[in-house]
Amino acid sequence: MRTYDFAPLWRSTIGFDRLFDMLDETQRVSEDNYPPYNIARIAEDHYQISLALAGFSPEEIAITAEQNVLTVEGRKADKDQHEYLYQGISARPFKRQFNLADYVQVKTASFDNGLLRIELVREVPEAMKPRRIAIGGVAAPQTIDQKKAA
């Protein structure tokens, strides 16, 4: 596994601690590919996560959004009493986490034909949006003689 040293970036950036921690964490975690998912950009500030959850029902899935982390968990109920000769459809419990950027919020979630779709929107507050700053005129500096006369 390839590792990267972020020390030079730590010395020249301020306030990016969370970003470097996330990059470091993704290198250490062994990737579990279950359940398979897609992340799509629908529009400039609209995103959609689709998870393939064959065999699960909406009641067996929990979605939680908390402090820039979206968590999707699934656990099958133990009511199936079949004796399988072959079980290709996975029924194992899972927990998938997605790190969200600042101001990204979960808007809706829907479950249809084995696909869980989660709609996300980035809504930047007006106070955080770029704004143009007017430049005022510069008054001529007063000399000591002008201040005494005033």
C-alpha positions in Angstrom: 0.0 0.0 0.0 1.3 3.4 -0.9 1.4 6.1 1.9 1.8 9.8 1.5 3.4 12.2 3.9 1.1 15.3 4.4 3.7 17.1 6.6 4.6 19.7 3.9 0.9 20.5 3.4 0.4 20.9 7.2 3.2 23.5 7.3 1.6 25.7 4.5 -2.1 25.5 5.1 -4.4 26.6 7.9 -7.8 25.1 8.6 -7.6 22.1 6.4 -7.1 19.6 9.3 -10.3 17.8 8.6 -9.4 17.3 4.9 -6.0 15.8 5.7 -7.5 13.6 8.4 -10.1 12.2 5.9 -7.4 11.6 3.3 -5.2 9.8 5.9 -8.2 7.7 7.0 -9.1 6.6 3.5 -5.6 5.2 3.1 -5.9 3.1 6.2 -9.3 1.7 5.8 -9.6 -1.5 3.7 -12.4 -0.9 1.2 -15.5 -3.1 1.6 -17.4 -3.1 -1.6 -20.7 -4.0 -0.1 -23.2 -2.6 -0.9 -22.3 -1.3 -4.3 -23.1 2.4 -4.9 -23.0 5.3 -7.3 -22.5 9.0 -6.6 -23.8 11.3 -9.3 -23.8 15.0 -9.8 -27.3 15.9 -11.0 -26.8 19.7 -11.1 -24.2 22.2 -9.9 -25.2 21.8 -6.2 -27.4 18.7 -6.4 -26.0 15.2 -5.9 -27.5 11.7 -5.7 -26.2 8.6 -4.0 -27.7 5.3 -5.2 -27.1 2.1 -3.3 -28.0 -1.4 -4.7 -29.8 -3.1 -1.8 -31.4 -6.2 -3.3 -33.3 -8.3 -0.7 -33.7 -5.4 1.8 -36.9 -3.6 2.6 -37.1 0.0 3.6 -37.9 -1.0 7.2 -34.5 -2.8 7.4 -32.5 0.3 6.4 -31.6 3.3 8.6 -30.2 6.6 7.2 -28.5 9.1 9.6 -27.0 12.5 8.8 -24.8 13.9 11.6 -22.1 16.6 11.4 -21.0 16.1 7.7 -21.3 12.3 7.8 -24.1 10.4 6.1 -24.5 6.8 7.4 -26.6 4.1 5.8 -27.1 0.9 7.8 -28.9 -2.2 6.9 -29.8 -5.3 8.9 -32.0 -8.1 7.8 -34.6 -9.4 10.1 -34.0 -13.0 11.2 -37.4 -14.3 10.0 -36.2 -16.2 6.9 -36.3 -20.0 7.7 -35.3 -21.2 4.2 -32.6 -23.8 3.7 -30.6 -22.4 0.9 -28.8 -24.6 -1.6 -27.0 -21.5 -2.9 -27.4 -18.0 -1.5 -26.1 -15.4 -4.0 -28.1 -12.4 -2.7 -26.3 -11.1 0.3 -28.2 -10.6 3.5 -25.3 -9.5 5.7 -25.6 -6.4 7.8 -23.7 -3.4 6.5 -22.7 0.1 7.4 -21.6 2.6 4.7 -20.5 6.1 5.6 -20.1 9.1 3.3 -18.3 12.2 4.3 -20.2 15.3 3.2 -18.7 18.8 2.5 -19.8 21.8 4.5 -23.3 22.9 3.8 -24.3 19.7 2.1 -27.7 18.5 3.4 -29.8 15.4 2.8 -33.1 16.4 1.2 -34.9 13.1 0.4 -34.4 9.4 0.3 -36.5 6.9 -1.7 -36.4 3.1 -2.2 -37.6 1.6 -5.4 -36.8 -1.7 -7.1 -33.9 -2.5 -4.8 -32.2 0.9 -5.2 -32.0 3.3 -2.4 -31.6 6.9 -3.7 -30.5 9.7 -1.5 -30.8 13.3 -2.8 -28.2 15.8 -1.5 -28.1 19.6 -1.9 -25.4 22.0 -1.1 -26.9 25.2 0.3 -24.3 27.9 1.1 -25.7 30.5 3.5 -25.8 34.1 2.2 -23.2 35.2 4.7 -20.7 32.6 3.3 -21.2 33.4 -0.3 -18.6 35.7 -2.1 -19.6 39.3 -2.1 -18.1 42.4 -3.7 -16.6 44.9 -1.4 -16.9 48.6 -2.5 -13.7 50.6 -2.4 -14.1 54.0 -0.9 -12.2 57.2 -1.8 -9.0 57.9 0.0 -8.9 61.3 1.8 -5.7 63.2 1.6 -3.6 62.7 4.8 -3.6 65.8 7.1 -0.3 67.3 8.1 0.4 68.5 11.7 -0.1 72.2 10.6 -3.6 71.4 9.1 -4.7 69.6 12.3 -3.7 72.6 14.5 -5.7 75.0 12.2 -8.8 72.9 12.6 
